């Protein structure tokens, strides 16, 4: 929340992203004199690039879980071989 500050704000309502319904950009004071069209174009480009979903923890954890399972199976196989060699 900004109180008592005059800032130029660009609001993008059509984000083309399922995560965001609206994006607000606060223009730096040194760029306040740049044309509105150019600022809106740049804000639109940034908003469009936000449509790619971030990697989720679920995707990372699936990979990690698969690696743990593979390592456990490998350790179990090695242990079984050692036990069989000791028995013979």
N, CA, C and O atoms as a CHARMM CRD file, in Angstrom:
* protein
*
  352
    1    1 UNK  N      0.84200  -1.16900   0.00000 PROA 1      0.00000
    2    1 UNK  CA     0.00000   0.00000   0.00000 PROA 1      0.00000
    3    1 UNK  C      0.89100   1.23700   0.00000 PROA 1      0.00000
    4    1 UNK  O      1.80100   1.35800   0.82100 PROA 1      0.00000
    5    2 UNK  N      0.62500   2.13800  -0.91400 PROA 2      0.00000
    6    2 UNK  CA     1.41100   3.36100  -1.00900 PROA 2      0.00000
    7    2 UNK  C      0.51500   4.52700  -0.62500 PROA 2      0.00000
    8    2 UNK  O     -0.54600   4.72700  -1.21800 PROA 2      0.00000
    9    3 UNK  N      0.94600   5.29600   0.36800 PROA 3      0.00000
   10    3 UNK  CA     0.16800   6.44500   0.82400 PROA 3      0.00000
   11    3 UNK  C      0.94500   7.72300   0.57600 PROA 3      0.00000
   12    3 UNK  O      2.13600   7.80200   0.88000 PROA 3      0.00000
   13    4 UNK  N      0.27900   8.72000   0.02700 PROA 4      0.00000
   14    4 UNK  CA     0.87400  10.03100  -0.12500 PROA 4      0.00000
   15    4 UNK  C      2.01400  10.10000  -1.12100 PROA 4      0.00000
   16    4 UNK  O      2.87200  10.97400  -1.00200 PROA 4      0.00000
   17    5 UNK  N      2.05200   9.21100  -2.09300 PROA 5      0.00000
   18    5 UNK  CA     3.11900   9.22100  -3.07600 PROA 5      0.00000
   19    5 UNK  C      2.49500   9.28200  -4.46500 PROA 5      0.00000
   20    5 UNK  O      1.61000   8.49200  -4.79500 PROA 5      0.00000
   21    6 UNK  N      2.95800  10.21500  -5.26300 PROA 6      0.00000
   22    6 UNK  CA     2.47700  10.31100  -6.64000 PROA 6      0.00000
   23    6 UNK  C      3.36900   9.44000  -7.50800 PROA 6      0.00000
   24    6 UNK  O      4.55600   9.72100  -7.67700 PROA 6      0.00000
   25    7 UNK  N      2.79200   8.38700  -8.05200 PROA 7      0.00000
   26    7 UNK  CA     3.53700   7.46400  -8.90800 PROA 7      0.00000
   27    7 UNK  C      2.72000   7.20500 -10.15700 PROA 7      0.00000
   28    7 UNK  O      1.49000   7.21500 -10.12300 PROA 7      0.00000
   29    8 UNK  N      3.41000   6.97600 -11.25300 PROA 8      0.00000
   30    8 UNK  CA     2.73700   6.56300 -12.47600 PROA 8      0.00000
   31    8 UNK  C      2.59400   5.05200 -12.41500 PROA 8      0.00000
   32    8 UNK  O      3.56900   4.33800 -12.18200 PROA 8      0.00000
   33    9 UNK  N      1.37800   4.56800 -12.62300 PROA 9      0.00000
   34    9 UNK  CA     1.08500   3.14200 -12.50700 PROA 9      0.00000
   35    9 UNK  C      0.49000   2.64800 -13.82000 PROA 9      0.00000
   36    9 UNK  O     -0.37700   3.29500 -14.40700 PROA 9      0.00000
   37   10 UNK  N      0.97100   1.48800 -14.27000 PROA 10     0.00000
   38   10 UNK  CA     0.41100   0.82900 -15.44800 PROA 10     0.00000
   39   10 UNK  C     -0.22900  -0.46300 -14.95600 PROA 10     0.00000
   40   10 UNK  O      0.40500  -1.27400 -14.28200 PROA 10     0.00000
   41   11 UNK  N     -1.49500  -0.63500 -15.30800 PROA 11     0.00000
   42   11 UNK  CA    -2.24500  -1.81600 -14.87300 PROA 11     0.00000
   43   11 UNK  C     -2.53900  -2.68400 -16.09200 PROA 11     0.00000
   44   11 UNK  O     -3.10500  -2.20500 -17.07500 PROA 11     0.00000
   45   12 UNK  N     -2.16000  -3.94900 -16.03100 PROA 12     0.00000
   46   12 UNK  CA    -2.42900  -4.89900 -17.11300 PROA 12     0.00000
   47   12 UNK  C     -3.50300  -5.85600 -16.61800 PROA 12     0.00000
   48   12 UNK  O     -3.29100  -6.60000 -15.66000 PROA 12     0.00000
   49   13 UNK  N     -4.66600  -5.83100 -17.28400 PROA 13     0.00000
   50   13 UNK  CA    -5.78700  -6.67800 -16.85800 PROA 13     0.00000
   51   13 UNK  C     -5.82400  -8.01600 -17.58100 PROA 13     0.00000
   52   13 UNK  O     -6.27500  -9.00700 -17.00700 PROA 13     0.00000
   53   14 UNK  N     -5.36600  -8.06800 -18.81300 PROA 14     0.00000
   54   14 UNK  CA    -5.37300  -9.31000 -19.58300 PROA 14     0.00000
   55   14 UNK  C     -3.96900  -9.88700 -19.55400 PROA 14     0.00000
   56   14 UNK  O     -3.13200  -9.54600 -20.38900 PROA 14     0.00000
   57   15 UNK  N     -3.71500 -10.76000 -18.59400 PROA 15     0.00000
   58   15 UNK  CA    -2.36200 -11.27100 -18.39200 PROA 15     0.00000
   59   15 UNK  C     -2.07400 -12.54600 -19.16300 PROA 15     0.00000
   60   15 UNK  O     -0.91100 -12.93600 -19.26800 PROA 15     0.00000
   61   16 UNK  N     -3.07800 -13.20800 -19.70300 PROA 16     0.00000
   62   16 UNK  CA    -2.91400 -14.47100 -20.41800 PROA 16     0.00000
   63   16 UNK  C     -2.21000 -15.51600 -19.55000 PROA 16     0.00000
   64   16 UNK  O     -1.51800 -16.39300 -20.06600 PROA 16     0.00000
   65   17 UNK  N     -2.38400 -15.42000 -18.26700 PROA 17     0.00000
   66   17 UNK  CA    -1.76300 -16.34300 -17.32400 PROA 17     0.00000
   67   17 UNK  C     -2.82100 -16.78400 -16.32500 PROA 17     0.00000
   68   17 UNK  O     -3.56500 -15.96200 -15.79100 PROA 17     0.00000
   69   18 UNK  N     -2.88400 -18.07500 -16.07900 PROA 18     0.00000
   70   18 UNK  CA    -3.90500 -18.59400 -15.17000 PROA 18     0.00000
   71   18 UNK  C     -3.65000 -18.20200 -13.71400 PROA 18     0.00000
   72   18 UNK  O     -4.56100 -18.27200 -12.88900 PROA 18     0.00000
   73   19 UNK  N     -2.43500 -17.79600 -13.39200 PROA 19     0.00000
   74   19 UNK  CA    -2.09500 -17.46500 -12.01500 PROA 19     0.00000
   75   19 UNK  C     -2.45900 -16.03600 -11.63500 PROA 19     0.00000
   76   19 UNK  O     -2.72000 -15.76100 -10.46300 PROA 19     0.00000
   77   20 UNK  N     -2.48100 -15.12400 -12.59800 PROA 20     0.00000
   78   20 UNK  CA    -2.67900 -13.70600 -12.29500 PROA 20     0.00000
   79   20 UNK  C     -3.85900 -13.16100 -13.07400 PROA 20     0.00000
   80   20 UNK  O     -4.01100 -13.43900 -14.26300 PROA 20     0.00000
   81   21 UNK  N     -4.69400 -12.38300 -12.40000 PROA 21     0.00000
   82   21 UNK  CA    -5.78900 -11.73200 -13.10400 PROA 21     0.00000
   83   21 UNK  C     -5.44600 -10.28400 -13.42700 PROA 21     0.00000
   84   21 UNK  O     -6.01500  -9.69900 -14.34900 PROA 21     0.00000
   85   22 UNK  N     -4.52000  -9.70600 -12.67200 PROA 22     0.00000
   86   22 UNK  CA    -4.15100  -8.31700 -12.89000 PROA 22     0.00000
   87   22 UNK  C     -2.71300  -8.11400 -12.42600 PROA 22     0.00000
   88   22 UNK  O     -2.29800  -8.66000 -11.40400 PROA 22     0.00000
   89   23 UNK  N     -1.95300  -7.31800 -13.19100 PROA 23     0.00000
   90   23 UNK  CA    -0.57900  -6.98700 -12.80500 PROA 23     0.00000
   91   23 UNK  C     -0.45300  -5.47400 -12.80200 PROA 23     0.00000
   92   23 UNK  O     -0.88500  -4.80600 -13.74200 PROA 23     0.00000
   93   24 UNK  N      0.13600  -4.93800 -11.74900 PROA 24     0.00000
   94   24 UNK  CA     0.34700  -3.49400 -11.65800 PROA 24     0.00000
   95   24 UNK  C      1.84000  -3.20700 -11.66600 PROA 24     0.00000
   96   24 UNK  O      2.61100  -3.80200 -10.91200 PROA 24     0.00000
   97   25 UNK  N      2.23300  -2.27600 -12.54100 PROA 25     0.00000
   98   25 UNK  CA     3.62400  -1.86500 -12.64600 PROA 25     0.00000
   99   25 UNK  C      3.74500  -0.42700 -12.16000 PROA 25     0.00000
  100   25 UNK  O      2.97300   0.43700 -12.57500 PROA 25     0.00000
  101   26 UNK  N      4.70300  -0.16900 -11.28700 PROA 26     0.00000
  102   26 UNK  CA     4.97700   1.17500 -10.79700 PROA 26     0.00000
  103   26 UNK  C      6.19000   1.69600 -11.56100 PROA 26     0.00000
  104   26 UNK  O      7.28300   1.13800 -11.46400 PROA 26     0.00000
  105   27 UNK  N      5.98500   2.77300 -12.32300 PROA 27     0.00000
  106   27 UNK  CA     7.02600   3.31700 -13.18500 PROA 27     0.00000
  107   27 UNK  C      8.01100   4.12100 -12.33900 PROA 27     0.00000
  108   27 UNK  O      7.61800   4.92300 -11.49300 PROA 27     0.00000
  109   28 UNK  N      9.30200   3.88700 -12.58900 PROA 28     0.00000
  110   28 UNK  CA    10.33000   4.65000 -11.88500 PROA 28     0.00000
  111   28 UNK  C     10.20100   6.12800 -12.25800 PROA 28     0.00000
  112   28 UNK  O      9.88700   6.45700 -13.40200 PROA 28     0.00000
  113   29 UNK  N     10.44500   7.01600 -11.29200 PROA 29     0.00000
  114   29 UNK  CA    10.28200   8.45400 -11.56600 PROA 29     0.00000
  115   29 UNK  C     11.12600   8.95500 -12.74300 PROA 29     0.00000
  116   29 UNK  O     10.69500   9.85500 -13.46300 PROA 29     0.00000
  117   30 UNK  N     12.30400   8.39500 -12.94900 PROA 30     0.00000
  118   30 UNK  CA    13.15000   8.86500 -14.05400 PROA 30     0.00000
  119   30 UNK  C     12.61500   8.47300 -15.42800 PROA 30     0.00000
  120   30 UNK  O     13.06900   9.00600 -16.44100 PROA 30     0.00000
  121   31 UNK  N     11.64500   7.53900 -15.47700 PROA 31     0.00000
  122   31 UNK  CA    11.04900   7.12900 -16.74800 PROA 31     0.00000
  123   31 UNK  C      9.61600   7.63400 -16.89900 PROA 31     0.00000
  124   31 UNK  O      8.90600   7.20500 -17.80800 PROA 31     0.00000
  125   32 UNK  N      9.18500   8.52700 -16.03200 PROA 32     0.00000
  126   32 UNK  CA     7.81700   9.04600 -16.08800 PROA 32     0.00000
  127   32 UNK  C      7.57700   9.87600 -17.35100 PROA 32     0.00000
  128   32 UNK  O      6.43200  10.03600 -17.77400 PROA 32     0.00000
  129   33 UNK  N      8.63600  10.40200 -17.95300 PROA 33     0.00000
  130   33 UNK  CA     8.47700  11.23100 -19.15300 PROA 33     0.00000
  131   33 UNK  C      8.42300  10.40400 -20.43900 PROA 33     0.00000
  132   33 UNK  O      8.15100  10.95600 -21.50500 PROA 33     0.00000
  133   34 UNK  N      8.67500   9.09900 -20.36300 PROA 34     0.00000
  134   34 UNK  CA     8.60200   8.22200 -21.54000 PROA 34     0.00000
  135   34 UNK  C      7.14100   8.11000 -21.96300 PROA 34     0.00000
  136   34 UNK  O      6.24400   8.15500 -21.12200 PROA 34     0.00000
  137   35 UNK  N      6.90500   7.96600 -23.25200 PROA 35     0.00000
  138   35 UNK  CA     5.52800   7.93500 -23.75600 PROA 35     0.00000
  139   35 UNK  C      4.74100   6.77800 -23.13500 PROA 35     0.00000
  140   35 UNK  O      5.27400   5.70900 -22.84000 PROA 35     0.00000
  141   36 UNK  N      3.45100   7.04800 -22.95400 PROA 36     0.00000
  142   36 UNK  CA     2.57700   6.04300 -22.33400 PROA 36     0.00000
  143   36 UNK  C      2.50800   4.78100 -23.17900 PROA 36     0.00000
  144   36 UNK  O      2.46700   3.67400 -22.64000 PROA 36     0.00000
  145   37 UNK  N      2.49500   4.93600 -24.48200 PROA 37     0.00000
  146   37 UNK  CA     2.42700   3.77300 -25.37400 PROA 37     0.00000
  147   37 UNK  C      3.62900   2.86100 -25.21100 PROA 37     0.00000
  148   37 UNK  O      3.49300   1.63800 -25.17700 PROA 37     0.00000
  149   38 UNK  N      4.81100   3.46600 -25.10900 PROA 38     0.00000
  150   38 UNK  CA     6.03100   2.67500 -24.95400 PROA 38     0.00000
  151   38 UNK  C      6.04700   1.95000 -23.61000 PROA 38     0.00000
  152   38 UNK  O      6.45300   0.79000 -23.53100 PROA 38     0.00000
  153   39 UNK  N      5.60500   2.63400 -22.55900 PROA 39     0.00000
  154   39 UNK  CA     5.56300   2.01400 -21.22900 PROA 39     0.00000
  155   39 UNK  C      4.55200   0.87700 -21.21000 PROA 39     0.00000
  156   39 UNK  O      4.82400  -0.19000 -20.65900 PROA 39     0.00000
  157   40 UNK  N      3.37300   1.10400 -21.81900 PROA 40     0.00000
  158   40 UNK  CA     2.35400   0.04500 -21.85800 PROA 40     0.00000
  159   40 UNK  C      2.83800  -1.16000 -22.67600 PROA 40     0.00000
  160   40 UNK  O      2.56600  -2.30600 -22.32100 PROA 40     0.00000
  161   41 UNK  N      3.55600  -0.88900 -23.77300 PROA 41     0.00000
  162   41 UNK  CA     4.08100  -1.97300 -24.60500 PROA 41     0.00000
  163   41 UNK  C      5.07100  -2.82300 -23.80000 PROA 41     0.00000
  164   41 UNK  O      5.02100  -4.05200 -23.84000 PROA 41     0.00000
  165   42 UNK  N      5.96600  -2.15800 -23.07500 PROA 42     0.00000
  166   42 UNK  CA     6.96700  -2.87800 -22.26100 PROA 42     0.00000
  167   42 UNK  C      6.27300  -3.65300 -21.13900 PROA 42     0.00000
  168   42 UNK  O      6.64200  -4.79300 -20.85500 PROA 42     0.00000
  169   43 UNK  N      5.28200  -3.04900 -20.50500 PROA 43     0.00000
  170   43 UNK  CA     4.54200  -3.74100 -19.44000 PROA 43     0.00000
  171   43 UNK  C      3.82000  -4.96100 -19.99700 PROA 43     0.00000
  172   43 UNK  O      3.76600  -6.00200 -19.34300 PROA 43     0.00000
  173   44 UNK  N      3.26400  -4.83900 -21.20000 PROA 44     0.00000
  174   44 UNK  CA     2.59500  -5.97300 -21.83900 PROA 44     0.00000
  175   44 UNK  C      3.55500  -7.11100 -22.14500 PROA 44     0.00000
  176   44 UNK  O      3.21400  -8.28300 -21.98300 PROA 44     0.00000
  177   45 UNK  N      4.77100  -6.75600 -22.59500 PROA 45     0.00000
  178   45 UNK  CA     5.77700  -7.78600 -22.87800 PROA 45     0.00000
  179   45 UNK  C      6.14500  -8.54000 -21.59500 PROA 45     0.00000
  180   45 UNK  O      6.25900  -9.76600 -21.60200 PROA 45     0.00000
  181   46 UNK  N      6.32500  -7.81600 -20.52000 PROA 46     0.00000
  182   46 UNK  CA     6.67800  -8.45400 -19.24400 PROA 46     0.00000
  183   46 UNK  C      5.52600  -9.31100 -18.74600 PROA 46     0.00000
  184   46 UNK  O      5.73800 -10.42300 -18.26400 PROA 46     0.00000
  185   47 UNK  N      4.31100  -8.79900 -18.86200 PROA 47     0.00000
  186   47 UNK  CA     3.13700  -9.56100 -18.41500 PROA 47     0.00000
  187   47 UNK  C      2.97800 -10.84400 -19.22300 PROA 47     0.00000
  188   47 UNK  O      2.64200 -11.89100 -18.67000 PROA 47     0.00000
  189   48 UNK  N      3.21900 -10.76500 -20.53900 PROA 48     0.00000
  190   48 UNK  CA     3.10100 -11.95400 -21.39200 PROA 48     0.00000
  191   48 UNK  C      4.15300 -12.99600 -21.03700 PROA 48     0.00000
  192   48 UNK  O      3.90500 -14.19600 -21.15900 PROA 48     0.00000
  193   49 UNK  N      5.32200 -12.54800 -20.59900 PROA 49     0.00000
  194   49 UNK  CA     6.37400 -13.50800 -20.24200 PROA 49     0.00000
  195   49 UNK  C      6.07300 -14.21300 -18.92400 PROA 49     0.00000
  196   49 UNK  O      6.72100 -15.20200 -18.58000 PROA 49     0.00000
  197   50 UNK  N      5.08600 -13.70000 -18.18600 PROA 50     0.00000
  198   50 UNK  CA     4.73300 -14.33600 -16.91200 PROA 50     0.00000
  199   50 UNK  C      3.78000 -15.50300 -17.09800 PROA 50     0.00000
  200   50 UNK  O      3.36900 -16.12200 -16.11600 PROA 50     0.00000
  201   51 UNK  N      3.41500 -15.82000 -18.34700 PROA 51     0.00000
  202   51 UNK  CA     2.44200 -16.89500 -18.57200 PROA 51     0.00000
  203   51 UNK  C      3.04100 -18.28200 -18.37700 PROA 51     0.00000
  204   51 UNK  O      2.30300 -19.26000 -18.25700 PROA 51     0.00000
  205   52 UNK  N      4.35700 -18.38100 -18.34300 PROA 52     0.00000
  206   52 UNK  CA     4.98000 -19.68200 -18.11900 PROA 52     0.00000
  207   52 UNK  C      4.90500 -20.02900 -16.63200 PROA 52     0.00000
  208   52 UNK  O      5.39500 -19.26500 -15.80100 PROA 52     0.00000
  209   53 UNK  N      4.30600 -21.15300 -16.28600 PROA 53     0.00000
  210   53 UNK  CA     4.17200 -21.48300 -14.86300 PROA 53     0.00000
  211   53 UNK  C      5.53200 -21.79100 -14.23600 PROA 53     0.00000
  212   53 UNK  O      6.39700 -22.38600 -14.87900 PROA 53     0.00000
  213   54 UNK  N      5.71500 -21.38800 -12.99100 PROA 54     0.00000
  214   54 UNK  CA     6.97300 -21.69900 -12.32300 PROA 54     0.00000
  215   54 UNK  C      7.07700 -23.19000 -12.03500 PROA 54     0.00000
  216   54 UNK  O      6.05300 -23.86000 -11.89900 PROA 54     0.00000
  217   55 UNK  N      8.28800 -23.72200 -11.93800 PROA 55     0.00000
  218   55 UNK  CA     8.40800 -25.14100 -11.60200 PROA 55     0.00000
  219   55 UNK  C      7.83500 -25.39000 -10.21000 PROA 55     0.00000
  220   55 UNK  O      8.11600 -24.65800  -9.26200 PROA 55     0.00000
  221   56 UNK  N      7.04100 -26.42300 -10.11600 PROA 56     0.00000
  222   56 UNK  CA     6.40800 -26.69900  -8.83400 PROA 56     0.00000
  223   56 UNK  C      7.26200 -27.65200  -8.01900 PROA 56     0.00000
  224   56 UNK  O      8.10500 -28.37800  -8.54500 PROA 56     0.00000
  225   57 UNK  N      7.01700 -27.62700  -6.73000 PROA 57     0.00000
  226   57 UNK  CA     7.73200 -28.53700  -5.83900 PROA 57     0.00000
  227   57 UNK  C      7.33900 -29.98500  -6.13000 PROA 57     0.00000
  228   57 UNK  O      8.12500 -30.90300  -5.89600 PROA 57     0.00000
  229   58 UNK  N      6.12800 -30.18700  -6.63900 PROA 58     0.00000
  230   58 UNK  CA     5.66500 -31.53100  -6.95300 PROA 58     0.00000
  231   58 UNK  C      6.53100 -32.15700  -8.04000 PROA 58     0.00000
  232   58 UNK  O      6.89200 -33.33000  -7.94700 PROA 58     0.00000
  233   59 UNK  N      6.86700 -31.37900  -9.07200 PROA 59     0.00000
  234   59 UNK  CA     7.71100 -31.90800 -10.13600 PROA 59     0.00000
  235   59 UNK  C      9.09900 -32.24700  -9.60300 PROA 59     0.00000
  236   59 UNK  O      9.65800 -33.28600  -9.95300 PROA 59     0.00000
  237   60 UNK  N      9.65300 -31.39000  -8.76900 PROA 60     0.00000
  238   60 UNK  CA    10.97400 -31.63400  -8.21500 PROA 60     0.00000
  239   60 UNK  C     10.94900 -32.84100  -7.28500 PROA 60     0.00000
  240   60 UNK  O     11.87200 -33.65500  -7.29500 PROA 60     0.00000
  241   61 UNK  N      9.90800 -32.95700  -6.49300 PROA 61     0.00000
  242   61 UNK  CA     9.86600 -34.05100  -5.53200 PROA 61     0.00000
  243   61 UNK  C      9.67700 -35.39500  -6.23300 PROA 61     0.00000
  244   61 UNK  O     10.16400 -36.41000  -5.73400 PROA 61     0.00000
  245   62 UNK  N      8.99100 -35.43300  -7.36600 PROA 62     0.00000
  246   62 UNK  CA     8.84100 -36.68600  -8.10100 PROA 62     0.00000
  247   62 UNK  C     10.20400 -37.18200  -8.57300 PROA 62     0.00000
  248   62 UNK  O     10.49900 -38.37300  -8.47700 PROA 62     0.00000
  249   63 UNK  N     11.02000 -36.28700  -9.07200 PROA 63     0.00000
  250   63 UNK  CA    12.36200 -36.65000  -9.51800 PROA 63     0.00000
  251   63 UNK  C     13.19200 -37.13800  -8.33600 PROA 63     0.00000
  252   63 UNK  O     13.87900 -38.15500  -8.42500 PROA 63     0.00000
  253   64 UNK  N     13.12100 -36.41000  -7.23900 PROA 64     0.00000
  254   64 UNK  CA    13.87700 -36.76700  -6.04900 PROA 64     0.00000
  255   64 UNK  C     13.42600 -38.11900  -5.50400 PROA 64     0.00000
  256   64 UNK  O     14.25800 -38.94100  -5.11800 PROA 64     0.00000
  257   65 UNK  N     12.12900 -38.35000  -5.47000 PROA 65     0.00000
  258   65 UNK  CA    11.59400 -39.62600  -4.97900 PROA 65     0.00000
  259   65 UNK  C     12.01800 -40.78000  -5.88400 PROA 65     0.00000
  260   65 UNK  O     12.33500 -41.86400  -5.39300 PROA 65     0.00000
  261   66 UNK  N     12.02800 -40.56400  -7.18700 PROA 66     0.00000
  262   66 UNK  CA    12.44900 -41.61000  -8.11800 PROA 66     0.00000
  263   66 UNK  C     13.92600 -41.95100  -7.90300 PROA 66     0.00000
  264   66 UNK  O     14.30800 -43.12000  -7.95300 PROA 66     0.00000
  265   67 UNK  N     14.74500 -40.94000  -7.66500 PROA 67     0.00000
  266   67 UNK  CA    16.17200 -41.18100  -7.41800 PROA 67     0.00000
  267   67 UNK  C     16.37500 -41.94600  -6.10600 PROA 67     0.00000
  268   67 UNK  O     17.21500 -42.84200  -6.03700 PROA 67     0.00000
  269   68 UNK  N     15.61600 -41.59900  -5.07500 PROA 68     0.00000
  270   68 UNK  CA    15.72100 -42.32000  -3.80200 PROA 68     0.00000
  271   68 UNK  C     15.31500 -43.77200  -3.96400 PROA 68     0.00000
  272   68 UNK  O     15.95300 -44.66200  -3.40100 PROA 68     0.00000
  273   69 UNK  N     14.25900 -44.02200  -4.72800 PROA 69     0.00000
  274   69 UNK  CA    13.79000 -45.38400  -4.95400 PROA 69     0.00000
  275   69 UNK  C     14.83900 -46.19100  -5.71700 PROA 69     0.00000
  276   69 UNK  O     15.10200 -47.34500  -5.37700 PROA 69     0.00000
  277   70 UNK  N     15.43400 -45.59400  -6.73800 PROA 70     0.00000
  278   70 UNK  CA    16.46800 -46.26800  -7.50600 PROA 70     0.00000
  279   70 UNK  C     17.68900 -46.57600  -6.64300 PROA 70     0.00000
  280   70 UNK  O     18.24100 -47.67400  -6.72200 PROA 70     0.00000
  281   71 UNK  N     18.10700 -45.63200  -5.83200 PROA 71     0.00000
  282   71 UNK  CA    19.24800 -45.83900  -4.94600 PROA 71     0.00000
  283   71 UNK  C     18.95400 -46.92500  -3.91000 PROA 71     0.00000
  284   71 UNK  O     19.82600 -47.73900  -3.60400 PROA 71     0.00000
  285   72 UNK  N     17.73900 -46.94400  -3.37100 PROA 72     0.00000
  286   72 UNK  CA    17.35400 -47.96900  -2.40600 PROA 72     0.00000
  287   72 UNK  C     17.36900 -49.35900  -3.03800 PROA 72     0.00000
  288   72 UNK  O     17.83100 -50.32000  -2.42200 PROA 72     0.00000
  289   73 UNK  N     16.86700 -49.46200  -4.25900 PROA 73     0.00000
  290   73 UNK  CA    16.86500 -50.75000  -4.95400 PROA 73     0.00000
  291   73 UNK  C     18.29300 -51.21800  -5.22100 PROA 73     0.00000
  292   73 UNK  O     18.59900 -52.40400  -5.09000 PROA 73     0.00000
  293   74 UNK  N     19.15300 -50.29500  -5.59000 PROA 74     0.00000
  294   74 UNK  CA    20.55000 -50.63400  -5.84100 PROA 74     0.00000
  295   74 UNK  C     21.23500 -51.11400  -4.55900 PROA 74     0.00000
  296   74 UNK  O     21.96700 -52.10400  -4.57800 PROA 74     0.00000
  297   75 UNK  N     20.99900 -50.41600  -3.45200 PROA 75     0.00000
  298   75 UNK  CA    21.58400 -50.83000  -2.16800 PROA 75     0.00000
  299   75 UNK  C     21.05000 -52.19400  -1.73300 PROA 75     0.00000
  300   75 UNK  O     21.79800 -53.01400  -1.20100 PROA 75     0.00000
  301   76 UNK  N     19.77000 -52.43400  -1.95700 PROA 76     0.00000
  302   76 UNK  CA    19.18700 -53.72700  -1.62000 PROA 76     0.00000
  303   76 UNK  C     19.79000 -54.84800  -2.44000 PROA 76     0.00000
  304   76 UNK  O     20.04300 -55.93600  -1.92100 PROA 76     0.00000
  305   77 UNK  N     20.02200 -54.58900  -3.71700 PROA 77     0.00000
  306   77 UNK  CA    20.63700 -55.60400  -4.58300 PROA 77     0.00000
  307   77 UNK  C     22.06100 -55.90700  -4.12800 PROA 77     0.00000
  308   77 UNK  O     22.46700 -57.06800  -4.08800 PROA 77     0.00000
  309   78 UNK  N     22.81300 -54.87500  -3.78800 PROA 78     0.00000
  310   78 UNK  CA    24.19100 -55.07800  -3.31200 PROA 78     0.00000
  311   78 UNK  C     24.18100 -55.86400  -2.00400 PROA 78     0.00000
  312   78 UNK  O     24.99500 -56.77000  -1.82300 PROA 78     0.00000
  313   79 UNK  N     23.27100 -55.52800  -1.09400 PROA 79     0.00000
  314   79 UNK  CA    23.18800 -56.24500   0.17400 PROA 79     0.00000
  315   79 UNK  C     22.83300 -57.71000  -0.04200 PROA 79     0.00000
  316   79 UNK  O     23.38000 -58.58700   0.62600 PROA 79     0.00000
  317   80 UNK  N     21.91700 -57.97800  -0.97500 PROA 80     0.00000
  318   80 UNK  CA    21.52800 -59.36300  -1.25700 PROA 80     0.00000
  319   80 UNK  C     22.69700 -60.15100  -1.83000 PROA 80     0.00000
  320   80 UNK  O     22.88200 -61.31800  -1.48600 PROA 80     0.00000
  321   81 UNK  N     23.48200 -59.53400  -2.69200 PROA 81     0.00000
  322   81 UNK  CA    24.65000 -60.20100  -3.26800 PROA 81     0.00000
  323   81 UNK  C     25.66800 -60.51400  -2.18100 PROA 81     0.00000
  324   81 UNK  O     26.23300 -61.60700  -2.15900 PROA 81     0.00000
  325   82 UNK  N     25.90800 -59.56700  -1.28000 PROA 82     0.00000
  326   82 UNK  CA    26.86800 -59.77600  -0.18600 PROA 82     0.00000
  327   82 UNK  C     26.41300 -60.92300   0.71000 PROA 82     0.00000
  328   82 UNK  O     27.21900 -61.77900   1.07600 PROA 82     0.00000
  329   83 UNK  N     25.13800 -60.94900   1.06400 PROA 83     0.00000
  330   83 UNK  CA    24.61600 -62.00500   1.93900 PROA 83     0.00000
  331   83 UNK  C     24.74200 -63.36000   1.23600 PROA 83     0.00000
  332   83 UNK  O     25.15500 -64.33500   1.86300 PROA 83     0.00000
  333   84 UNK  N     24.39300 -63.44000  -0.05300 PROA 84     0.00000
  334   84 UNK  CA    24.49500 -64.69500  -0.79500 PROA 84     0.00000
  335   84 UNK  C     25.94800 -65.16800  -0.89400 PROA 84     0.00000
  336   84 UNK  O     26.21000 -66.36800  -0.80900 PROA 84     0.00000
  337   85 UNK  N     26.88500 -64.25100  -1.07100 PROA 85     0.00000
  338   85 UNK  CA    28.30700 -64.63100  -1.14500 PROA 85     0.00000
  339   85 UNK  C     28.78900 -65.15600   0.19600 PROA 85     0.00000
  340   85 UNK  O     29.58700 -66.09200   0.24100 PROA 85     0.00000
  341   86 UNK  N     28.31500 -64.56700   1.29100 PROA 86     0.00000
  342   86 UNK  CA    28.72500 -65.01400   2.62200 PROA 86     0.00000
  343   86 UNK  C     28.16300 -66.38300   2.96700 PROA 86     0.00000
  344   86 UNK  O     28.78900 -67.15100   3.69800 PROA 86     0.00000
  345   87 UNK  N     26.98200 -66.68800   2.44100 PROA 87     0.00000
  346   87 UNK  CA    26.34200 -67.96800   2.73100 PROA 87     0.00000
  347   87 UNK  C     27.01400 -69.10200   1.95200 PROA 87     0.00000
  348   87 UNK  O     26.92100 -70.25700   2.36800 PROA 87     0.00000
  349   88 UNK  N     27.65600 -68.82200   0.88600 PROA 88     0.00000
  350   88 UNK  CA    28.24800 -69.87400   0.06100 PROA 88     0.00000
  351   88 UNK  C     29.66200 -70.12300   0.42500 PROA 88     0.00000
  352   88 UNK  O     30.31200 -70.98000  -0.17300 PROA 88     0.00000
